[in-house]
Amino acid sequence: MAAKSKDGVLRDVTDMAMGGISAMFATLFTNPIEVVKTRLQLQGELVSRGKHAVYYRNVPHGLYVIARNEGIVALQNGLPAMLGFQFCLNTFRLGVYRISERRGLTTTSEGRTSVIRGAVAAGVGGALGSIAGTPFFLVKTRLQAQATKAIAVGHQHKHSGTFNALADIYRREGIKGLFRGVGPQIPRGMVGSGSQMVSFAFAKEWLRDKGYFQSPLLLSFMGANLGGIVMTICLNPFDVMATRLSNQPVDSNNRGKLYRGMIDCFMKILKTEGAMAFYKGVGANYLRLGPHTVLLLVCWDQLKILEEYLRR
């Protein structure tokens, strides 16, 4: 009975909380790059390549331009909303994966990571987390897009902060408005989570089998770096669409003025900006996701080790 209580609901809740806490820790360091990434993805919206002003050339230039024009504090725009999004996303994403992993649902009969089982567990968790975090993603996008006129890109919403934005959107658009952009968030969460978690687990197994690293910390660090690369490649197109749908203006009936939904957004971007537009901000995305993935997964792995030690 005692063993059962140790592995019951309380431990599942602990697993989920560890994922959310790890993500919030990582976000404190990577949010400035997220600000630049958001603006890169909005720059030149629905305008042919080469026919729009370029305020942000790359991540270092973007960081410099924002700091010079708006002050260094502006590099942390939308931080509370981003913390909320990452907590919701990773509480489910890492929590569901960890719960499945602990029950042997992500491995083969030989005890090795299964691509299909691991991807399903991570994908389900990613989808649930993305849905839960959509209101925060919506707000963080709008707050990070807000800029001085000289360097503004995309539609400029006038929110004064995270909670003001949530209340304002709810008052104007209702619950439906808070979940604007949830369409691409679901595949974004599923694809990003599945690719990251499976590549992370496989990388650690491969490195361990080859004898390159035996330290749990180094294994987590190197596995997370590979996970960040794979995740960025798979995630970026959905991330661009989620950013565009979240930031677009709405009419008097609370309908998007630029895009009717995910499919319409995809077709308009493809037609006006070309296929490469889906990889706008990909460098910034990796520069955020790479360190974020490393900090997140290393912290997560260390929390798991600590949790296992405390349970002995």
N, C-alpha and C positions, 0 to 999 in steps of 0.2 A: 504493500500500500504506500509506504514511504517513497519507494522508487517511482511509483506512478505519479505521486504528487509533484515530484521533482521535474518530471517531464510533461506536466499537464499545462493548463491554460496559462498559469503564471509564467512558466518558462517561455511559452510562445509570445506572450506580451513583452517579456524581456528581450527576446530576439528581435521583435519589431522595433522596440524603442532604441536598441543599439544601432540599427540601420539609420533611423532618423537623426540621432545624435551625431553619428559619424559624418553624415552629410552636412549638417549645420556647421560642424567644425571646419570642414573643407571649404565651405562657401565663404567663410570669413576672409580667406586668402585669395579666392578666385573671382569674386564678384566684379572687380574692376575690368577684367577681361570680358566678362559677360556683358557689361555696359557697351564696350567697343563692338563686340559681336552683334549685339542687337542693332546698333546703328549701321554697321556694315550690311546687315541683311535688309535694312529698310532703304539704304542709299540706292537711288536710281529706281525706285519702285515703279513698275509698269512703264518704264522708259527704255528705249533701245540702248544697247551698249554704246558708249562713247558720246551720248547726247544728253548727259546729265552732269551736274557739278559733282566733283569728287572732293569731299571734305576730309574723308578718312581713307588713307591709302593702305594701311595695314595696322597691325596691333600697336607697335611702338609709336607710330605716327598718330594713331587715334588716341592713345593715352596722353600724348603730348598736347594735342589739339584741345582735348576736353579740359585738361588741367590748366592750360593757358587761358582759355576762354571762360571757363566756368568755375575754376578753382579745383584744388586737389580733392576736396570733399565730394565733388560731383562724380568722382570715380566709384563712389559707393552708393550711387543712386539706386533706389529700389532694393536695398539690402534686406530690410525686414520682410518684404514680399518674397524675395528670393530665398530667404531662410525658411519661410513658411512653405514655399513650393518644394524645396529640397527635403524638408522634414516629412511632408505628406508623401512625396514620391518614394523616398527611400525607406520610410517606415513599412510600406507595403512591399516595395521592390526587393529590398534586401531581407526584410522580415519573412516574406513568403518563401524566398529561396532558402534561407537558413532553416526554417521549419521543415521544408521539404528535404533539404540536405541531411538534417539530423535524423529524419525518419527513413533515410536510405532511398528516397524517391528520385534522386538525381543521378544515381550511379547504377552501373551494370552489376550483374551477379559477381563479377570479379572485383568489385569495389572501385572501379575507375569511373570517371565522369562520363555520363552519356550525353551526347550532343542533343538528341531529341528531348530527353527527359529534363535536362538542365535548361534548355531553351524554353520549354513549356512552362516550367516553374518560374523562371525569371520573367517570361513574357506575361504570364497571368499577374504576377506581382507588379510589373511595370505598368500594365494597363490599369489596374486598380489604383495605383499610386498617381498616375497621370490624371485620372478622372478626379480624384480627391484634391489634387493640387492645382487644377485648372484655374480657379479664381485667383490664386496667388500668381500663377504664371501670367495671366491676363494683366494684372496690376503691375507686376514687375516690368513687363514689356512696355507698358505705357509710361511708367515713371522713368525708365531708362532711356526712352526715346525723347522725352522732354529735354529741350536744349535751348540755348540762346539762339536768336534768329539767324545769326551769322553762320551757324554750323548745324542748323536743324535739318533733319531728314524725316520723311514719313509724316503722318498726321500728328499734330501736337495737341494732346489732351491736356487739360488744366487741372490736374490733381495735386493736392498739397502733401499727400503722404499715403501710406498703405491703407490705413483704416478709413481715412477720408475717401479714398478711391473705392474701396469695397462698399461703403455706405452709399456713395454717390451713384455707382453703377447699379446697385440694388434698387435704389429709389427711382432711377430713370428707366431701367431696363428689366428689373425683376430678377428672379432666380435664373431664368434663361440667359440673361445678359452676363451673369457671372460665369457662365459656362460657355461663353463665346470662344470658339477655337478648339473645343474639345475634340472635334473630328480628327484632326491630325495628331492631337495629343495621344490618342490611344495607340495608333501604330508607332508613333514616336517612342512611347514608353515601352511597347512590346519589343520593337526591333532593337532599340538602344540597350534595353536591359538584357535581352537574350544574348545579343552579340557580346556585350561586356562581360557578363557573368560566366558564360561558357568559355570565352577566350581566356579570361582570368584563371579559371580552374584548370584548363588544359595547359596553359603556360606554366603554372606552378608544378603540375605533374611532370611535364617534360623536363623542366629545369632540375627537379628533384631526381628524376630517373637518370639524367645525364651526370648527376653529381656536381653540377656547377655551383649550386648554393645549398647549404643545409640549414642556414639560419632562417627561421620563420619570417623575420622582418625583411631580410633581403629577398626571399622568395615572394613575399607579398609585393614588395617594391617593383621587382622586375615583371611579375605577372600583371600588375596594375598598369604598367607602361604599355604593354602589348594590348591589354584590354581597352585602353584609351584610344589607340590607333584604330582598332577594328570598330569600336563604337562610333567614332567620329565619322568614318566613311559611311556607315549604315544610317546614321542618325540625321545628318545635315539637311537632306531634302525635306524631311518632315519638320525639322526645326525652323527652316525658312518659312514654310507655309503656316506653322503655328504662330510665328512672330507676326507675319503679315495679317492674318485673320484677327489676332488679338489687338493689333494697333489700329485697324481701319476705323474710319468714322462711321457713324450710324445715322440713318434718317429719322424722321419723326415717328416712324413705326418700328423703330429699333432694329431695322434691317441694315446689314452692311452695305455701304455705298460702293465699295470696290469689288467685293467678292460675295457670292451667294452661299458659298460653302467650300469644302476642301477640293472637290473636283473642279469647280469653277476657278478657284485660286490656282490650281495646278495648270489648267489650260491657259489662263491669262498670262501667267509667268512664262510658260513655255513659248507662247506666241509672241509676246512683246520683248522679252529679255533673253530668250534662248535657254537651252538645257543647262548651260553652265551657271545660270542664276541660282539653281538649286544648291550650288556649292559656294554661294556668297558667304563670306565670313568663315569658311572652312578652316583657315589657318587660326583664326581667333577661337573657333570652336575647339580645335585640338589643344591650343595653348591654354584654354580653360579646362577642357575635359581631361587632358593629360595630367596636369598637376592635381586637378580635382579628383580624378580617379585614383591617383596614387595616394593622396591624403585620405580620401574616403575609405578605400579598401584596406590600406595599411592600418588605419585607425580601427576599422571594423574587425579586421583579423585579430588585432591586439585585444580588443574588447571581448572577442570570443574566447581567446586564450585566458584572459582574466576571469571571465564568467565560468569557464570550465574549472579553473583553479579554485575559485571560491565555492564551487559546488562539491568539492571533494570531502 
